[in-house]
Amino acid sequence: MSDYTPISCAQHSEYELMAMHRQMVELKLVESKEKMVGRLVDITTRGGVEYMTLLFEDGQKSELRLDHIEGVTVL
């Protein structure tokens, strides 16, 4: 069984719209309070867990669980 905590449908829809428009965002992560800046390029689900894919300026990609994200600011 997964320890994933689903986010609200409204928040998921907002993330999908941001991904459709490939918006630059700043993310604040829950546990580390670290901030990340990148282009939101995809929202996916695997094994009952939802992920956000960010593309960074250097071409690298990172996949983050949606329940590990505390806040998203569109830049």
Backbone bond lengths (Angstrom), bond angles and torsions (degrees), N, CA, C in turn:
res aa  C-N    CA-C-N  psi(-1)  N-CA   C-N-CA  omega(-1)  CA-C   N-CA-C  phi
1 M - - - 1.442 - - 1.529 109.38 -
2 S 1.323 116.02 140.29 1.452 122.92 -177.70 1.531 111.33 -81.44
3 D 1.331 115.78 150.36 1.462 120.47 174.70 1.529 111.18 -95.31
4 Y 1.330 116.55 14.74 1.458 121.87 -178.83 1.528 110.86 -69.04
5 T 1.334 116.42 135.66 1.462 122.86 175.43 1.522 107.38 -108.89
6 P 1.340 118.40 109.80 1.465 120.51 -177.50 1.534 112.19 -59.12
7 I 1.336 115.60 145.71 1.462 120.70 175.05 1.522 107.92 -89.24
8 S 1.316 116.81 170.68 1.463 120.47 -179.44 1.530 110.61 -67.55
9 C 1.310 115.98 152.36 1.469 121.27 178.32 1.527 110.56 -62.17
10 A 1.330 116.54 -37.41 1.467 120.41 179.55 1.527 110.42 -62.85
11 Q 1.335 117.40 -44.51 1.457 120.78 179.66 1.523 110.93 -66.07
12 H 1.323 116.63 -40.37 1.464 121.37 178.18 1.527 109.81 -60.40
13 S 1.322 117.03 -43.35 1.476 121.44 178.73 1.523 111.27 -62.55
14 E 1.333 117.22 -40.06 1.467 120.58 177.54 1.523 110.42 -61.86
15 Y 1.331 117.02 -44.11 1.467 120.73 178.94 1.530 110.90 -62.80
16 E 1.329 117.30 -40.08 1.464 120.31 178.88 1.528 111.02 -62.65
17 L 1.337 117.29 -41.39 1.465 120.50 177.38 1.527 111.09 -63.42
18 M 1.327 116.93 -41.61 1.465 120.55 177.40 1.521 110.49 -61.14
19 A 1.326 116.67 -41.33 1.466 121.03 179.67 1.528 110.94 -66.96
20 M 1.334 116.80 -40.37 1.474 120.11 178.69 1.526 110.78 -59.35
21 H 1.328 116.27 -36.30 1.468 121.57 -179.25 1.521 112.42 -92.76
22 R 1.329 115.61 0.75 1.467 122.37 177.72 1.533 111.04 50.30
23 Q 1.323 114.45 50.77 1.454 120.54 -175.61 1.524 112.26 -78.18
24 M 1.334 114.56 147.21 1.463 121.25 171.68 1.520 106.62 -76.42
25 V 1.330 115.70 132.68 1.459 120.49 -177.95 1.523 110.46 -136.24
26 E 1.322 114.38 157.57 1.460 121.77 169.62 1.515 106.67 -114.47
27 L 1.316 116.72 124.68 1.459 122.04 -179.86 1.515 109.85 -104.88
28 K 1.322 115.17 142.08 1.462 121.76 171.25 1.520 105.59 -112.30
29 L 1.326 116.64 122.97 1.457 121.47 -177.00 1.524 110.90 -89.22
30 V 1.332 116.55 146.59 1.458 123.34 -172.83 1.525 112.79 -61.52
31 E 1.303 118.24 -60.67 1.463 120.96 -169.92 1.515 113.81 -76.72
32 S 1.321 117.69 -43.58 1.461 120.28 -173.46 1.521 113.09 -90.49
33 K 1.323 116.78 -15.24 1.468 122.37 -173.35 1.526 111.30 61.33
34 E 1.334 116.17 12.23 1.453 122.18 176.76 1.521 108.45 -66.06
35 K 1.339 115.96 149.73 1.458 120.86 175.24 1.519 108.59 -113.79
36 M 1.329 115.47 141.58 1.461 121.53 179.10 1.525 107.50 -129.25
37 V 1.326 116.95 142.45 1.456 121.85 177.14 1.519 108.33 -121.93
38 G 1.329 116.20 129.24 1.453 121.09 178.51 1.513 110.77 -169.84
39 R 1.314 115.18 178.14 1.458 121.63 178.31 1.528 108.06 -93.15
40 L 1.340 115.81 123.16 1.467 120.54 179.25 1.531 107.19 -76.29
41 V 1.339 116.51 115.10 1.463 119.83 -173.94 1.520 114.63 -113.08
42 D 1.348 118.48 -16.43 1.458 118.28 -178.04 1.525 111.07 -163.97
43 I 1.333 114.52 151.36 1.459 123.47 170.52 1.525 105.60 -124.65
44 T 1.316 117.22 124.76 1.460 120.91 -177.86 1.531 110.64 -132.59
45 T 1.336 114.89 164.51 1.460 121.56 175.89 1.515 108.43 -131.84
46 R 1.332 115.88 129.97 1.463 122.06 176.00 1.516 108.41 -139.56
47 G 1.297 116.49 129.71 1.458 120.98 176.51 1.521 113.26 58.25
48 G 1.328 116.63 31.85 1.452 120.57 179.04 1.520 114.65 80.05
49 V 1.339 117.46 7.96 1.463 122.31 179.38 1.528 108.21 -116.58
50 E 1.351 116.14 134.68 1.461 121.77 -178.84 1.528 110.11 -97.63
51 Y 1.336 115.84 139.31 1.461 122.63 -177.04 1.525 111.20 -129.69
52 M 1.330 114.80 151.68 1.448 123.32 172.68 1.521 107.15 -113.82
53 T 1.330 117.24 135.59 1.462 120.88 176.54 1.519 109.03 -107.36
54 L 1.336 115.20 125.38 1.461 121.79 176.57 1.518 108.94 -108.70
55 L 1.328 115.91 140.83 1.457 123.23 174.35 1.519 107.08 -110.05
56 F 1.326 116.12 124.98 1.458 121.08 -178.25 1.520 110.61 -94.90
57 E 1.333 116.49 163.75 1.464 121.67 -177.65 1.520 113.05 -57.22
58 D 1.332 117.49 -29.97 1.470 120.57 -178.54 1.526 112.65 -82.80
59 G 1.356 117.04 3.64 1.456 121.08 178.17 1.519 114.50 92.69
60 Q 1.323 117.76 -9.04 1.466 121.80 178.86 1.526 110.07 -74.94
61 K 1.329 115.79 151.16 1.457 121.40 176.77 1.525 109.24 -118.22
62 S 1.325 115.11 151.09 1.455 121.31 176.24 1.521 108.14 -137.11
63 E 1.319 115.71 139.21 1.453 121.78 179.54 1.525 107.91 -112.20
64 L 1.338 116.42 125.52 1.457 121.73 -176.18 1.511 110.52 -123.82
65 R 1.324 116.39 137.64 1.462 120.20 175.53 1.518 108.84 -66.85
66 L 1.327 116.32 137.65 1.458 120.24 -177.83 1.517 112.33 -64.35
67 D 1.318 118.48 -30.14 1.466 119.86 179.48 1.529 112.94 -78.86
68 H 1.327 117.61 -0.63 1.462 121.98 175.25 1.527 111.39 -98.91
69 I 1.342 116.36 1.99 1.452 121.80 -177.68 1.524 109.13 -103.41
70 E 1.334 115.83 123.36 1.467 120.28 -179.86 1.516 111.77 -88.05
71 G 1.335 116.82 -35.76 1.464 119.58 -178.42 1.504 111.22 -158.61
72 V 1.345 115.54 152.81 1.458 122.60 178.61 1.522 107.68 -131.74
73 T 1.327 115.76 128.77 1.461 121.81 175.99 1.514 108.02 -118.19
74 V 1.335 117.28 127.91 1.457 121.65 176.41 1.520 107.66 -78.97
75 L 1.332 116.59 131.17 1.481 121.42 -179.39 1.509 110.79 -97.52
